[in-house]
Amino acid sequence: MNQEIYRQKLENAIDELKKLELYRLDSDTKLLKKAFEILYKNDIFTLYKVDKTLHNAYKFILFSTLTKVSGSLAFLAIQILAANAIMAGNSFPKREEYFAKRCGIAINHLRAPVTVVSATKCEGGYKLNGTLTWASGYGIFDTLLIGFHHDGHEYEAMAPFRSSEQFKIGEVATSFVGNSMATVNIELDDFFVPFEEVVSSQVMGNYTKAKSVSKTIHFALYGLGLGAIEMSKDKELKEKASEKLERIKEKFLNTEDGVVMDSLRIELFLLVQKIVTTGMVLYGGKSILIEEQMQRFYRELIMFNSNGLNAEIKALFCDEFLNSIAL
């Protein structure tokens, strides 16, 4: 599947999505699942069939387009693409079986400096204890890629995304954005993972290192910027904002330096925040209505930028703020 075919598949899916009440995708889990299935049946998540070196090009096409339609849907796309990429990248023997499923992901806790989910080796596999946090897509995903620590290594493994005595799914979190994603915490109480369900094993710290060069959040923030610019009625704002947004885009597309990527993330976030805020002011008070796009862009901007934060990015944001108010 070349990029033009992928673009066409995505356009077909977007046309189908536009028949839905898109503003409800932020709050209605059943409707979000319906939208997710539209993308699934149009092969939007089959990037595991594409050479790994081209993944960023395809993801840029996807998120610069999809995020304008629904941030919640784009967020679920990030997760299934990540799960599939991890299975493909590790040549997981059962990957084809799981490619045919809807796979979520719950491994962000691996970046914590302490063990959040521990494992004890036992006959035939591992018994896990701890809490999986921020597992989105409950009721939409049927399986989940989970992370745990054992003997100085971090592991990733597949598990059914359904409640049991050993896999206790908590209440759905309530937030000001993305309620439809049905995000939950999961208590693991001697939850058994067979050896054959283990996808990968790396020394501790590998996940944080790999995460630092990801461009997915940049793609999503860029897509929100495009959406806000398209909504604007002011010609000068559209022109100047587009020029600045494109300059940042060229920078993040052409670097693989994690330090540079972190800096560009902050620059990109602040620019899109200004574009959205100014757009809302110019659009007037009706911009806060739930069916309007601008207020959604504003909330989803915060949602995406809250994802994948580490100590370095937090410090950079703080420094940026302090410098901006310095006398």
N, C-alpha and C positions, 0 to 999 in steps of 0.2 A: 504494500500500500504506500504509494508515494504521497508527497505533501499535498498535491492538487486533489487527489482522490480523498484524502483526509479532510481537506477544506470543504469539499462538496458534501461529504457525509455529515460534517458538523453543521453546514448550512441547512441541510435537510432536517437535521434534528432540531435546530433552532426554530425553523419554520413551524415544526410540530409543537414545540414548547410554547410558542407565542399564541397558541390556541387556548392555553390555560390562563387562569387568573394569576399572573406571575407574582403579584405582590403577596399572595397567600403562601408562596413557597417558603417564606421566612417563618411562618407560624403553623402550617398544616403539614404534619408528618406524612399523612396518607397521600396528599397531593405531591409532596416532595418525592415520595417513593415512586409515584407515577412518572414524574419528570425524570428521575434517575433511570427508570426502565426505558424511557425513550432514548436516552443516551446509550444505554447498554445495548439495546437492539440495533443501534446504528453503528456499532463497533467503535465507539469513541474511546473505550478503555483498553483497546487491544494493542497498546504501544509495545507490549512485550514481543510483538512480531516485527518490530522495527529495530534496526541496528542501534545499540546503546548510544553511540556517538551522535545520533540524530534526535535523541529524546528531548533535549531542550528546545530544539526547533519546533517539534510537534507540540510540546507543552506550551510554548509561547503562542502558537496558533490557537490552541484550545482556550487558555485562560484569558488572553487578551480579548476573546470573543464571548466566552461563557460568563465571565464575571459580571459583565454588563447586564446580563439577563437575570442571574441569581447568584449571590455570593454563597448562599447555603448549598446550592447544587454544586458550585465550583469547589467548595470545601470538601464535599463528599468525593468529588472527582480526584482531588489531591490524595485522598486516603486510599482509594482503590488502586490508583496508579502507583502509589508508593508500595503498597502490599505486593502488587504484581511484579514491580521492578525488583524488589528484594528477593522474591521467589525465583525470578528469572536469573538475577545476578549471581545467586548462589547455587544455580543448577539443582534446585530442590526436586528430588525425584517425583514427588506427587504434584508438581506445579500445574500440569495440564488439568488435573482434577479440580484444582482450586481456581484456575483461570475461568472455569465454567461456572464458578459461584460468584457471589457478591461479597468481596472481602474488605473488611474494615481494618483499622490499625490501632493499637494501643501500646506504643513503645516509647512515648516521649519521656517517661520517667527514667529511661536509661541515661539521660543526660545529668540526672541528679548526682551530687558528689557522694551520696550514700546509697546503700541497697534498699530499694523500695519493695521489690518482689524477689524473694529468695527461693532457692530450690534445694531439695534434698534428693540425691540420686537414689533410685530404688529399682527393684526388679522391673525391667521393661521400659523404664523411663524416669521421669522426675515428678516429685510432688511439690507444688508451688504454694507459697503463702505470702500474703501481702495484698496491696490494693492497686488495681489497675485504674488509673485516673483518666478522665477526659476521653472516654470511649464513645465516639459519636456514631450515629446511624443505627441505633437500636430499633429493630423492627424494619430496617431497610437492608442492612448487611446481614447475611446469614452465617458468616464466619469472621474470625478476628485474628489478626497477626498480633501476638502478644510478646512482651519482652520480660526477661528475668535474669538474675545474676546467679552464678554458681562457680565456685572455686576460681575466682579472679577473672572470669569471663562473662561476657554478656551474650545471652542467647535470644533468638527469635523463633517462635513456634506458632503453629496453627491451632485454633480452638473453635468449637461451635459458639456462636454468639447467642446463647440461650441460657436462661437461669436454671440453676440446680443447687443442691445442698453444698457442693464444693465451689460453685461458680455463682455467687450471689449478686445479682444485678440490683443496684440501688435505684432510688427515685430519679426520674428525669430532672436534670438541672433546669432551672428557670433563669433566663437572662434577657437582656434588652435586645438581643439579636440572635438569630439562628435557633430559636426554640424548636423549630421543625426537625432539626438534626437529632433530637432525642439523645442528648449527651448524658452518659451515666458513669458512675464509679462502680467497680466490680471487686467484691471481696473474694479472695482466693483462700480457701481453707483445705489444705492438702489436695488441691486440684491436680489430677494426674494428667501428665502430658507424655504420651508414648515417644520413644526415640524416633520413630518414623515420621513424627509430626514436627520435629525440629528442623528449622529452615537454615539457621546459621549459628555459628559460634565464633566470637572474636574476643580479643583481649578487651578488658574494660576501658572505656574511653573512645572506642571506635565510632560509636554512634554520634557523639558530640563532634568529632573531627569531620565525619562525613556530612553532617548537617550544616556545617559552617559554610560550605560552598554551594548549597542549594540555591536555585534562583526562582523557585516556585512562588514564594511570597512576593518577590519583585514583579513577576508576571501578573499576579492577581492585583497588586496595587496599581500597576500600569493599566490594567483593564478597567478598574474603577475610575481612573483618571480619564480614560477615553470616554467612558460612559457619561461622566459629568460634563466633559467638554461638548459632547454631542447634544446634551440637554440645554446647554447655555444658549441664550438668544443674543448675547453681546458679541459683536464681530471682533472687536479688538481683544477681548478676553479669550475668545476661541483661538485666535491667531497666536497670541503671545504664550498662552498656556500650552498650546500644541507644540510650539517651537521648543519650549523648555522641557516638556515631557519627552519629546523625541531625542533631545540631547542626552538626557539621563538614560533613556532606553539604550541608545548606542553604547553608552559606557558599560551598563551591566550585561549587555549581550556579548561584549568583547573583552571581558575579564574573567579569570578563574581564580583570582586572588580573594580569599575569604575576608581579609581585612578591608579591602576595597569594597567588596560586596556589602559588608556591614555599614560602611559609611554611605554608600549609595542608597541603601534601604532607608536610612534616616532622611536623606535628602529627598528621596522619592515620596516618602510618607508625608513630610511637611509640605511639599508642593501639592500633592493631591488633596490634602486637608484644606489648603488655601483655595484650591479650585472649587472644591465642593462647597465650602463655607460661603465663598463669594457668590457662587451660583445660586445658593439658597437665598441669600439676601436679595439678589437681583430678581429672582423668581417670585419672591414675596412670601407672605404668611402661609399661603396654601402649600408651600414646599414641605410643611410638616405633616400633611395628611398621609395616612398610611399607604394609600394607593399611589402616591407620588414616588418618583425614582430618587430624587436627591436625598431625602431623609434616609432611604435605604443605603445609598452609597456611603453616607456619613457613618452609619452604624457598622456597616460591613468593613469599612476602612479600619475601624478600631478592632474588629474581630480578626481580620487577617494580620494586622500588625501585632496583635497579642500572641500570635502563634510562633513557636520556635524561638522564643526569647532566651538569651543566655546572659551571663554576667557581663560579658564584653559589650553586647548591644545595649543593655540597660545603662551601663556606664556612659556609653557614647550619647545616648539620648539625654541623660542628665547633664553631661558636659555641654551639649548643644543648647539646652535650655539656659544654663547658667551663663554661657557666653552671650546669649541673645539678650539677656537682661542686665548685663554688666554695664556699669556707668562709664 
